[in-house]
């Protein structure tokens, strides 16, 4: 084969806290309705039989500190603050012990959502792609190695918009724990380094407008920050 016709956009490389190395993003899996209070505020019941997922394209992700334009096609653009989990070793049909060992690190993330499009497509029993998988729709903060952070339980997760707290919860409110998510998801995918899992958002999601700044955090992790600019 001769020269390629063009180069594809590259996915971001997430910095690792306190290190010169970076973590390249390959795939992004997102857990839906993993906090009961958030499911309720969206008018949904929690499926406690098993977690469910949607995916987001890695090249659409940006790193914390970005200023991105208000996206096209929506009038109801929402923030969702989440804990991200980065896989560091291949794992398939994992046990709980294997799931713990497969975690490279943890980070803060934003799952930005065109809520009006998500709801419209959901009501028609269509995929959520237009609402969820949008350019600049995933925002990733630096990762902290799992051994340096410890157990997620007991940690606070929060988000503020223009300095005002909008989301405030504890990670132990997650319906499905990190281990349970990895065990379940690895029954359907060969998880591998480069896979990032967003573990769901607590209650308090809401709309943002051009000019708004979002800042969110999880205890012990570098925060995530996003500024919303005017539409292009």
ROLUMZA-578905 format. One record per residue: residue in one letter; chain; x, y, z of N, C-alpha, C in turn. Coordinates in pm, 1 decimal. Example, Ala and Ser with C-alpha at 12.3 -4.5 7.8 and 13.67 -1.06 7.14 Angstrom:
% ROLUMZA-578905
   resn   chain        nxx        nyy        nzz       caxx       cayy       cazz        cxx        cyy        czz
      A       A     1319.0     -569.0      780.0     1230.0     -450.0      780.0     1320.0     -330.0      780.0
      S       A     1285.0     -225.0      708.0     1367.0     -106.0      714.0     1290.0        3.0      787.0
***
This chain:
% ROLUMZA-578905
   resn   chain        nxx        nyy        nzz       caxx       cayy       cazz        cxx        cyy        czz
      X       A       84.2     -119.3        0.0        0.0        0.0        0.0       87.7      124.3        0.0
      X       A       46.6      225.4      -73.7      122.1      349.7      -80.3       89.3      441.1       35.5
      X       A      112.1      569.0       15.6       87.9      666.3      121.3      -61.1      675.4      154.2
      X       A      -91.0      701.1      280.8     -230.2      721.1      319.5     -278.1      857.2      269.1
      X       A     -406.6      867.8      244.8     -462.9      989.3      186.3     -464.3     1106.6      283.9
      X       A     -482.7     1077.3      410.1     -486.9     1183.1      511.5     -463.0     1120.9      647.2
      X       A     -430.3     1203.6      742.9     -409.9     1156.9      879.0     -537.6     1177.4      959.8
      X       A     -569.7     1078.2     1040.2     -685.8     1089.2     1127.0     -653.8     1172.7     1250.7
      X       A     -756.1     1234.9     1305.4     -739.5     1307.2     1431.5     -699.6     1208.6     1540.3
      X       A     -607.2     1247.5     1623.1     -560.8     1160.1     1730.0     -637.2     1186.0     1859.0
      X       A     -661.0     1078.6     1932.9     -724.9     1089.6     2063.3     -627.2     1152.2     2162.8
      X       A     -676.5     1214.2     2267.0     -586.9     1278.3     2363.9     -507.0     1177.0     2445.1
      X       A     -397.1     1224.5     2499.1     -315.3     1149.0     2593.7     -333.2     1216.1     2729.6
      X       A     -381.3     1139.4     2827.8     -411.7     1197.2     2959.1     -283.9     1202.8     3042.4
      X       A     -249.2     1318.1     3097.6     -133.6     1323.3     3187.8     -155.9     1235.1     3310.2
      X       A      -47.4     1185.8     3365.0      -51.7     1109.4     3489.4        9.2     1195.8     3598.3
      X       A      -62.8     1217.0     3705.9      -20.7     1308.1     3811.7      117.4     1270.9     3865.1
      X       A      206.5     1370.2     3868.1      339.6     1351.7     3923.9      435.8     1275.4     3836.7
      X       A      399.2     1251.4     3710.4      484.8     1174.0     3620.6      498.0     1244.5     3485.6
      X       A      607.2     1217.4     3412.9      620.0     1272.1     3278.5      543.8     1191.0     3174.6
      X       A      497.8     1072.8     3211.0      431.4      984.2     3116.2      285.1     1023.3     3097.5
      X       A      225.2      971.5     2989.3       85.4      997.3     2961.3       12.2      869.5     2925.4
      X       A     -118.6      873.2     2939.4     -204.5      756.1     2915.8     -285.3      781.3     2788.5
      X       A     -256.0      710.4     2678.6     -331.6      732.1     2554.2     -471.2      670.3     2562.3
      X       A     -570.0      744.7     2516.9     -708.5      698.5     2524.5     -743.6      619.8     2398.5
      X       A     -795.7      498.4     2418.1     -836.9      416.1     2305.6     -987.3      411.4     2289.6
      X       A    -1056.9      368.7     2394.7    -1203.3      360.9     2392.6    -1259.2      424.8     2518.8
      X       A    -1381.9      476.2     2508.2    -1449.3      535.0     2623.5    -1584.2      466.8     2640.6
      X       A    -1601.6      400.7     2755.4    -1728.3      338.9     2792.4    -1791.6      422.3     2903.9
      X       A    -1921.8      440.4     2898.4    -1991.6      519.1     2999.9    -2104.7      436.6     3060.3
      X       A    -2116.5      441.9     3192.4    -2221.9      370.9     3263.0    -2342.8      463.2     3279.3
      X       A    -2459.4      416.2     3239.5    -2580.3      496.6     3251.1    -2651.3      473.3     3383.0
      X       A    -2710.7      578.4     3437.4    -2798.4      570.7     3555.7    -2736.3      491.0     3670.2
      X       A    -2617.1      531.4     3709.6    -2547.8      458.5     3815.9    -2564.3      523.1     3952.8
      X       A    -2642.4      630.9     3959.4    -2680.5      691.8     4086.7    -2832.7      700.5     4086.9
      X       A    -2896.6      645.2     4188.3    -3042.3      638.9     4191.5    -3105.7      777.7     4186.6
      X       A    -3046.7      874.8     4256.7    -3105.1     1008.8     4261.4    -3100.8     1075.3     4124.7
      X       A    -2994.3     1051.5     4048.3    -2987.8     1108.6     3913.8    -3090.4     1042.9     3822.5
      X       A    -3104.0      909.9     3831.5    -3205.2      841.9     3750.7    -3343.3      898.5     3779.2
      X       A    -3371.3      923.9     3906.9    -3501.8      976.8     3944.6    -3524.6     1116.3     3889.0
      X       A    -3421.1     1201.9     3893.2    -3440.0     1337.8     3843.2    -3459.8     1340.9     3692.0
      X       A    -3416.3     1234.4     3622.4    -3437.4     1222.0     3478.7    -3566.4     1147.2     3447.1
      X       A    -3642.3     1110.2     3551.7    -3769.0     1042.3     3531.4    -3756.5      895.9     3497.8
      X       A    -3646.3      832.8     3541.7    -3621.0      693.2     3509.3    -3606.4      609.9     3636.0
      X       A    -3633.2      482.5     3621.3    -3605.6      388.5     3728.0    -3471.9      321.8     3702.4
      X       A    -3404.1      282.1     3809.7    -3274.5      216.9     3798.9    -3294.6       68.8     3766.9
      X       A    -3218.8       21.0     3669.1    -3216.7     -121.9     3639.6    -3111.4     -185.8     3729.4
      X       A    -3156.3     -255.3     3833.3    -3064.2     -313.2     3930.3    -3021.5     -454.8     3893.8
      X       A    -3066.3     -503.3     3778.2    -3024.4     -636.6     3735.4    -2882.1     -635.2     3681.2
      X       A    -2847.1     -529.6     3610.9    -2712.9     -519.0     3551.7    -2690.5     -376.0     3506.6
      X       A    -2565.2     -329.0     3507.2    -2537.2     -196.2     3451.5    -2558.1     -194.4     3300.7
      X       A    -2579.8      -75.4     3244.3    -2583.6      -62.7     3099.2    -2490.9       50.2     3057.6
      X       A    -2458.0       52.9     2927.7    -2348.6      137.7     2880.8    -2384.7      208.6     2750.6
      X       A    -2314.4      318.8     2726.9    -2304.7      377.9     2594.3    -2157.9      413.5     2573.8
      X       A    -2119.8      439.8     2452.1    -1979.9      469.4     2423.1    -1965.6      610.6     2366.3
      X       A    -1846.6      665.2     2382.9    -1814.1      796.1     2327.5    -1682.8      783.8     2251.2
      X       A    -1672.8      851.6     2138.2    -1555.7      841.8     2052.8    -1436.1      911.2     2118.4
      X       A    -1324.9      840.2     2124.2    -1207.3      892.6     2194.9    -1155.8     1022.2     2132.8
      X       A    -1159.8     1034.8     2000.9    -1105.5     1156.2     1937.6    -1190.9     1278.5     1966.8
      X       A    -1312.3     1258.0     2017.3    -1397.5     1371.2     2054.2    -1367.6     1424.0     2194.4
      X       A    -1280.3     1356.4     2267.4    -1247.4     1397.9     2403.6    -1145.7     1511.7     2402.8
      X       A    -1148.3     1591.4     2509.2    -1049.9     1697.9     2529.1     -998.4     1688.4     2671.9
      X       A     -887.0     1754.7     2696.6     -829.9     1755.2     2830.4     -880.9     1873.7     2911.2
      X       A     -873.3     1860.2     3041.5     -915.7     1966.0     3131.4     -846.5     2097.8     3098.2
      X       A     -917.0     2207.2     3124.1     -864.7     2339.8     3094.1     -905.0     2391.5     2958.3
      X       A     -975.8     2310.1     2880.9    -1015.6     2350.0     2746.2    -1125.9     2456.0     2751.4
      X       A    -1130.4     2536.8     2646.4    -1242.5     2626.6     2621.4    -1303.0     2582.3     2489.0
      X       A    -1425.9     2534.8     2493.9    -1487.4     2475.3     2375.0    -1614.2     2551.3     2339.4
      X       A    -1652.8     2551.5     2211.0    -1773.9     2623.6     2171.5    -1900.7     2552.2     2213.8
      X       A    -2005.6     2629.7     2236.2    -2137.0     2571.2     2260.6    -2172.6     2488.8     2138.2
      X       A    -2214.7     2362.2     2157.2    -2229.3     2272.7     2042.5    -2352.6     2303.6     1957.6
      X       A    -2349.2     2265.6     1832.1    -2465.0     2288.2     1745.0    -2577.4     2190.3     1773.7
      X       A    -2698.3     2228.7     1735.1    -2810.6     2137.0     1736.1    -2880.1     2119.4     1869.0
      X       A    -2845.5     2198.0     1968.8    -2905.9     2181.2     2101.4    -2939.7     2315.4     2163.5
      X       A    -3041.3     2312.9     2248.9    -3075.1     2428.4     2331.4    -3078.1     2390.3     2478.2
      X       A    -3022.6     2272.1     2509.6    -3025.8     2222.8     2647.8    -2901.2     2138.0     2671.1
      X       A    -2788.1     2206.2     2688.5    -2657.2     2141.7     2699.5    -2623.0     2122.4     2846.7
      X       A    -2603.5     1996.6     2888.6    -2587.2     1962.3     3029.4    -2446.3     1914.1     3062.8
      X       A    -2405.5     1942.1     3186.0    -2284.5     1884.5     3244.9    -2322.6     1757.7     3320.2
      X       A    -2228.3     1663.8     3328.4    -2240.1     1546.0     3414.4    -2100.4     1517.0     3469.6
      X       A    -2083.0     1531.8     3597.9    -1955.8     1506.9     3664.3    -1941.5     1357.8     3694.9
      X       A    -1824.5     1300.3     3663.0    -1807.0     1156.0     3679.1    -1665.8     1120.0     3726.0
      X       A    -1655.5     1004.0     3789.9    -1526.6      941.8     3818.5    -1487.7      857.7     3698.3
      X       A    -1365.2      877.0     3646.6    -1316.6      794.2     3536.9    -1221.3      687.8     3590.6
      X       A    -1225.1      572.8     3525.3    -1139.4      460.3     3560.6    -1060.9      421.1     3436.4
      X       A     -929.3      419.7     3446.2     -842.4      384.7     3333.7     -789.8      242.6     3351.1
      X       A     -809.8      161.0     3249.6     -765.0       21.9     3253.1     -615.8       14.3     3220.8
      X       A     -543.1      -67.3     3298.1     -398.7      -75.2     3279.5     -346.3     -211.2     3240.6
      X       A     -435.8     -312.1     3230.6     -393.1     -446.7     3194.3     -507.3     -516.7     3123.6
      X       A     -477.9     -605.8     3029.3     -585.2     -678.0     2961.6     -666.0     -760.3     3061.0
      X       A     -797.5     -760.5     3043.0     -883.5     -837.5     3132.4    -1008.8     -879.0     3056.5
      X       A    -1048.0    -1004.3     3074.9    -1166.2    -1059.4     3008.7    -1235.7    -1151.7     3106.8
      X       A    -1366.3    -1132.7     3122.8    -1444.3    -1211.5     3218.8    -1377.2    -1210.2     3355.9
      X       A    -1357.4    -1089.6     3405.5    -1276.6    -1069.4     3525.0    -1348.4    -1113.8     3651.7
      X       A    -1270.7    -1167.1     3744.7    -1315.1    -1183.0     3882.8    -1298.8    -1048.5     3952.7
      X       A    -1349.7    -1036.7     4075.2    -1335.1     -912.4     4149.9    -1187.8     -878.9     4171.7
      X       A    -1107.3     -979.3     4203.3     -964.2     -956.6     4224.0     -897.5     -911.9     4095.9
      X       A     -932.0     -974.5     3984.6     -873.8     -935.6     3855.7     -918.6     -795.5     3815.7
      X       A    -1041.6     -760.8     3848.5    -1091.5     -627.2     3817.2    -1012.2     -521.0     3892.8
      X       A     -987.5     -543.9     4020.7     -908.4     -447.8     4099.2     -767.7     -434.0     4041.1
      X       A     -707.6     -546.9     4004.1     -570.9     -545.2     3953.1     -561.2     -478.9     3816.2
      X       A     -671.7     -474.4     3741.8     -668.8     -419.5     3606.2     -674.7     -267.7     3602.6
      X       A     -705.3     -203.7     3715.7     -719.0      -57.8     3717.9     -581.1        8.2     3720.6
      X       A     -554.7       89.9     3620.8     -430.8      168.9     3619.7     -444.3      290.4     3711.7
      X       A     -554.7      361.5     3696.1     -570.5      481.9     3775.6     -710.6      539.3     3766.2
      X       A     -729.9      649.2     3839.1     -859.6      714.8     3848.3     -843.8      862.3     3812.7
      X       A     -954.0      921.1     3764.2     -951.3     1062.6     3730.8    -1089.7     1123.8     3737.5
      X       A    -1093.4     1254.0     3720.1    -1219.0     1327.2     3710.7    -1253.9     1346.8     3563.6
      X       A    -1382.0     1348.5     3533.8    -1424.6     1363.0     3394.9    -1559.8     1431.8     3388.0
      X       A    -1586.2     1494.3     3274.8    -1717.7     1549.9     3243.9    -1774.7     1476.5     3123.2
      X       A    -1898.4     1433.2     3135.7    -1973.6     1375.2     3024.3    -2075.0     1480.7     2981.9
      X       A    -2037.9     1563.3     2883.0    -2125.7     1670.2     2837.9    -2231.4     1611.2     2743.7
      X       A    -2355.1     1662.1     2757.9    -2469.1     1595.6     2695.2    -2565.4     1696.1     2632.6
      X       A    -2599.6     1671.9     2506.3    -2710.4     1747.2     2445.0    -2839.9     1681.8     2493.3
      X       A    -2890.7     1730.3     2608.1    -2998.4     1660.7     2677.0    -3126.2     1654.9     2593.7
      X       A    -3157.6     1762.4     2523.5    -3280.5     1760.6     2444.0    -3273.5     1654.1     2335.6
      X       A    -3156.4     1635.8     2275.2    -3143.4     1533.1     2172.0    -3144.6     1393.8     2232.5
      X       A    -3079.8     1377.2     2348.3    -3081.5     1246.8     2414.1    -3224.9     1204.6     2447.3
      X       A    -3302.2     1296.5     2506.4    -3439.3     1264.3     2544.6    -3524.6     1237.9     2421.5
      X       A    -3506.7     1317.9     2318.4    -3585.2     1297.7     2196.0    -3560.8     1159.6     2136.2
      X       A    -3434.2     1120.9     2127.1    -3402.4      991.2     2068.0    -3446.3      876.2     2159.0
      X       A    -3433.3      896.7     2289.1    -3476.5      792.2     2383.0    -3625.9      767.6     2372.8
      X       A    -3702.5      873.7     2358.6    -3847.5      859.2     2348.1    -3887.5      783.6     2221.4
      X       A    -3804.0      790.4     2120.4    -3830.3      717.6     1995.7    -3761.0      582.2     1993.3
      X       A    -3702.7      543.7     2109.3    -3631.1      416.9     2122.8    -3516.2      405.6     2022.2
      X       A    -3447.9      516.6     2005.0    -3331.3      523.2     1917.5    -3204.0      536.7     2001.0
      X       A    -3087.9      508.3     1942.5    -2961.9      526.9     2015.4    -2942.0      672.4     2057.7
      X       A    -2857.1      690.4     2159.9    -2833.7      822.8     2217.8    -2719.2      899.4     2151.7
      X       A    -2666.0      852.6     2043.1    -2540.7      907.4     1989.6    -2544.0     1059.3     1970.5
      X       A    -2652.1     1112.3     1913.9    -2657.8     1255.9     1890.6    -2651.2     1334.8     2020.2
      X       A    -2705.5     1278.8     2126.0    -2704.0     1348.7     2253.0    -2574.8     1333.9     2329.1
      X       A    -2506.0     1220.8     2309.8    -2391.4     1187.8     2393.6    -2256.1     1196.1     2323.5
      X       A    -2246.7     1147.0     2201.9    -2115.2     1136.0     2137.3    -2089.9     1256.7     2048.4
      X       A    -2060.7     1368.5     2112.0    -2040.8     1493.1     2039.5    -1897.5     1542.2     2053.5
      X       A    -1856.2     1625.6     1960.4    -1722.4     1683.2     1964.6    -1703.7     1763.2     2092.8
      X       A    -1589.4     1741.7     2158.2    -1555.3     1805.3     2286.5    -1649.1     1761.9     2398.7
      X       A    -1715.7     1647.2     2381.0    -1818.1     1605.7     2474.9    -1768.3     1525.7     2593.9
      X       A    -1639.8     1489.6     2594.6    -1579.8     1424.1     2710.9    -1459.5     1506.3     2753.0
      X       A    -1452.0     1541.1     2879.1    -1341.6     1622.4     2930.5    -1270.8     1540.7     3037.8
      X       A    -1139.0     1525.6     3022.3    -1062.5     1434.3     3107.0     -952.9     1508.2     3184.1
      X       A     -948.6     1486.9     3313.8     -844.9     1543.7     3399.8     -731.1     1443.6     3416.0
      X       A     -615.7     1486.4     3467.1     -504.1     1394.0     3488.6     -542.4     1275.2     3574.5
      X       A     -479.0     1162.2     3546.0     -503.1     1039.3     3620.7     -410.3     1029.8     3741.0
      X       A     -459.1      966.3     3843.9     -378.0      929.7     3959.6     -372.6      777.9     3966.1
      X       A     -252.8      723.3     3979.3     -240.0      577.5     3984.7     -322.6      521.1     4099.9
      X       A     -380.9      403.8     4074.2     -469.1      342.5     4172.8     -399.5      323.2     4307.5
      X       A     -273.6      281.8     4304.2     -201.0      256.9     4428.6     -178.4      384.8     4507.5
      X       A     -179.0      500.0     4440.1     -156.2      627.7     4507.4     -284.7      691.5     4558.2
      X       A     -397.4      638.0     4516.0     -526.0      697.8     4555.0     -603.6      610.2     4651.6
      X       A     -599.6      480.3     4632.3     -667.4      391.2     4725.0     -809.1      358.2     4682.5
      X       A     -893.2      333.3     4781.8    -1029.6      287.8     4759.1    -1122.5      404.9     4729.4
      X       A    -1209.0      392.7     4626.3    -1302.4      502.6     4596.3    -1406.3      528.4     4704.1
      X       A    -1435.9      431.2     4788.4    -1544.4      447.8     4884.8    -1513.2      560.3     4983.1
      X       A    -1617.8      633.2     5019.1    -1604.0      742.7     5113.5    -1557.6      873.4     5053.3
      X       A    -1536.2      875.6     4922.8    -1487.6      998.0     4857.0    -1605.4     1083.7     4808.8
      X       A    -1587.7     1213.1     4819.6    -1688.8     1307.4     4772.2    -1667.9     1336.4     4624.2
      X       A    -1778.5     1349.5     4549.2    -1775.5     1392.5     4409.8    -1863.3     1516.5     4398.8
      X       A    -1814.6     1618.2     4328.5    -1886.5     1745.4     4325.9    -1859.2     1819.3     4195.3
      X       A    -1946.6     1914.5     4165.5    -1925.8     2002.3     4049.9    -1986.1     2138.1     4079.3
      X       A    -1915.9     2241.9     4035.2    -1967.8     2377.3     4048.3    -1970.5     2445.0     3911.4
      X       A    -2067.1     2534.8     3894.4    -2078.0     2616.0     3773.5    -2065.7     2761.6     3815.0
      X       A    -1965.4     2829.0     3762.0    -1938.9     2969.0     3798.0    -1928.8     2986.4     3948.9
      X       A    -1866.7     2888.6     4014.3    -1843.0     2896.3     4157.7    -1957.3     2849.3     4245.2
      X       A    -2068.7     2808.1     4186.9    -2185.4     2762.6     4263.1    -2197.9     2610.5     4254.3
      X       A    -2204.2     2545.6     4369.5    -2212.6     2399.7     4372.0    -2345.5     2354.4     4310.7
      X       A    -2336.7     2260.2     4216.5    -2455.4     2204.0     4151.7    -2470.3     2053.8     4179.6
      X       A    -2358.5     1982.9     4188.8    -2362.0     1840.7     4219.9    -2275.6     1815.2     4342.5
      X       A    -2325.2     1732.5     4433.5    -2251.2     1706.3     4556.9    -2299.3     1572.6     4612.4
      X       A    -2213.8     1471.1     4606.2    -2255.2     1336.7     4646.6    -2132.4     1260.3     4693.4
      X       A    -2151.7     1133.0     4724.4    -2043.2     1043.1     4763.1    -2035.9      929.3     4662.6
      X       A    -1913.5      884.9     4633.7    -1896.8      777.5     4536.7    -1965.5      648.7     4582.1
      X       A    -1980.2      630.1     4711.9    -2044.8      507.9     4760.2    -2193.0      504.7     4725.8
      X       A    -2246.7      615.1     4672.8    -2384.7      615.6     4626.0    -2399.9      546.7     4490.2
      X       A    -2287.7      513.1     4425.6    -2297.3      442.3     4299.2    -2367.6      308.6     4319.0
      X       A    -2458.3      276.8     4230.1    -2529.3      149.7     4238.1    -2435.0       34.3     4207.9
      X       A    -2353.5       50.7     4106.1    -2256.1      -50.5     4066.8    -2117.3        2.9     4096.3
      X       A    -2040.6      -70.0     4175.9    -1905.0      -27.6     4212.5    -1811.4      -42.3     4093.4
      X       A    -1691.9       13.5     4107.0    -1591.4        2.0     4001.7    -1562.4     -144.3     3971.2
      X       A    -1544.2     -223.5     4073.2    -1515.9     -365.9     4051.0    -1629.9     -435.2     3978.5
      X       A    -1753.3     -406.9     4020.6    -1868.1     -470.2     3956.9    -1881.7     -428.7     3811.3
      X       A    -1853.8     -302.8     3783.0    -1860.8     -254.8     3644.6    -1758.4     -327.5     3557.4
      X       A    -1634.7     -336.7     3605.0    -1530.9     -402.6     3526.2    -1562.6     -550.3     3507.3
      X       A    -1608.6     -616.0     3612.3    -1645.3     -757.7     3600.4    -1753.2     -776.6     3494.7
      X       A    -1855.3     -691.0     3498.6    -1965.7     -705.4     3404.4    -1923.7     -669.0     3262.6
      X       A    -1860.3     -552.5     3245.8    -1823.0     -506.0     3112.3    -1724.0     -600.2     3045.5
      X       A    -1634.1     -657.6     3125.2    -1534.6     -749.0     3067.7    -1594.7     -883.2     3026.8
      X       A    -1720.7     -903.9     3055.4    -1789.9    -1020.2     3003.5    -1835.7    -1002.2     2860.4
      X       A    -1826.1     -877.8     2810.3    -1870.6     -846.3     2674.1    -1758.3     -791.1     2586.2
      X       A    -1653.6     -739.7     2648.5    -1539.0     -683.6     2576.3    -1409.8     -736.7     2636.9
      X       A    -1309.4     -752.4     2552.7    -1173.5     -774.2     2602.5    -1118.8     -636.2     2639.7
      X       A    -1128.9     -600.2     2766.2    -1079.7     -469.8     2808.9     -928.1     -468.0     2803.2
      X       A     -871.5     -352.1     2773.3     -727.9     -341.9     2751.2     -678.9     -202.9     2788.9
      X       A     -546.9     -186.6     2805.5     -493.9      -53.3     2832.6     -538.8       46.1     2725.2
      X       A     -577.2      163.7     2769.0     -633.9      263.6     2679.5     -783.4      277.1     2695.6
      X       A     -848.1      176.7     2756.8     -992.1      184.5     2782.7    -1018.7      269.9     2905.9
      X       A    -1109.3      364.7     2891.1    -1148.5      452.8     3000.9    -1297.8      432.9     3025.5
      X       A    -1333.9      414.7     3151.2    -1473.3      394.5     3188.9    -1519.6      513.1     3272.9
      X       A    -1627.0      579.1     3228.7    -1691.3      683.5     3308.2    -1804.6      618.2     3385.7
      X       A    -1805.1      636.5     3517.3    -1885.6      552.1     3606.0    -2022.2      608.3     3642.6
      X       A    -2066.7      712.8     3574.0    -2199.2      767.3     3600.4    -2194.6      896.9     3680.3
      X       A    -2305.9      968.0     3680.7    -2311.5     1099.5     3744.4    -2416.1     1102.9     3853.9
      X       A    -2388.7     1176.8     3961.8    -2490.6     1193.4     4066.9    -2597.0     1294.6     4027.2
      X       A    -2693.7     1313.9     4114.7    -2801.6     1409.8     4090.1    -2746.0     1551.7     4083.5
      X       A    -2825.6     1640.3     4022.8    -2788.1     1780.8     4015.7    -2744.5     1826.8     3879.3
      X       A    -2762.4     1744.0     3776.0    -2723.4     1785.6     3641.4    -2809.1     1903.0     3597.8
      X       A    -2756.5     1979.9     3503.9    -2831.4     2095.2     3457.1    -2766.8     2159.1     3337.1
      X       A    -2835.4     2258.5     3283.5    -2792.3     2323.0     3160.0    -2687.8     2430.7     3186.9
      X       A    -2599.9     2449.4     3088.2    -2501.3     2557.1     3090.9    -2511.3     2635.6     2961.1
      X       A    -2459.4     2759.4     2967.0    -2464.5     2849.6     2853.0    -2324.4     2899.4     2819.8
      X       A    -2312.6     2960.1     2703.1    -2185.1     3019.3     2664.5    -2139.2     3116.6     2772.0
      X       A    -2012.2     3106.9     2807.9    -1955.1     3190.9     2912.4    -1944.9     3122.9     3046.9
      X       A    -2012.8     3010.4     3064.3    -2009.5     2939.2     3191.6    -1879.0     2861.6     3206.9
      X       A    -1835.1     2850.9     3331.4    -1717.4     2769.1     3362.6    -1758.5     2660.2     3461.3
      X       A    -1724.0     2537.3     3427.6    -1750.8     2421.8     3513.2    -1621.1     2373.5     3575.8
      X       A    -1628.1     2339.7     3701.7    -1513.2     2283.5     3771.7    -1565.1     2173.8     3863.6
      X       A    -1506.8     2055.6     3850.6    -1553.9     1943.8     3930.2    -1438.9     1865.1     3988.7
      X       A    -1469.5     1788.1     4093.5    -1362.6     1713.2     4157.3    -1412.6     1590.1     4229.5
      X       A    -1317.6     1506.0     4263.0    -1336.5     1391.5     4350.0    -1224.0     1398.1     4452.4
      X       A    -1253.2     1374.0     4577.7    -1152.7     1383.5     4683.2    -1024.7     1309.7     4644.6
      X       A     -911.2     1380.6     4651.5     -782.1     1319.5     4628.9     -737.1     1311.7     4484.4
      X       A     -818.1     1364.7     4390.2     -782.8     1361.4     4248.0     -773.9     1502.9     4191.6
      X       A     -690.0     1526.3     4089.6     -687.1     1656.8     4025.6     -822.9     1690.3     3965.9
      X       A     -868.6     1813.8     3980.3    -1003.0     1851.4     3931.6    -1009.0     1860.2     3779.7
      X       A    -1131.2     1865.9     3728.7    -1155.8     1884.1     3586.4    -1219.8     2021.4     3567.3
      X       A    -1181.5     2088.0     3459.0    -1222.4     2227.0     3437.1    -1257.8     2246.6     3289.9
      X       A    -1369.7     2312.8     3263.6    -1412.5     2338.4     3126.4    -1479.6     2474.0     3118.8
      X       A    -1445.5     2552.1     3017.2    -1510.3     2680.1     2988.5    -1587.6     2668.0     2858.9
      X       A    -1710.9     2715.3     2859.9    -1796.5     2706.8     2742.9    -1796.3     2841.2     2671.0
      X       A    -1748.4     2842.2     2547.9    -1739.2     2962.9     2468.3    -1866.5     2978.9     2384.1
      X       A    -1873.0     3084.7     2305.6    -1987.3     3107.4     2218.7    -1992.2     3002.3     2108.8
      X       A    -2109.2     2981.4     2053.2    -2125.6     2886.1     1944.2    -2048.9     2933.8     1822.3
      X       A    -1998.6     2839.5     1745.5    -1926.0     2873.0     1623.2    -2023.0     2911.8     1512.3
***
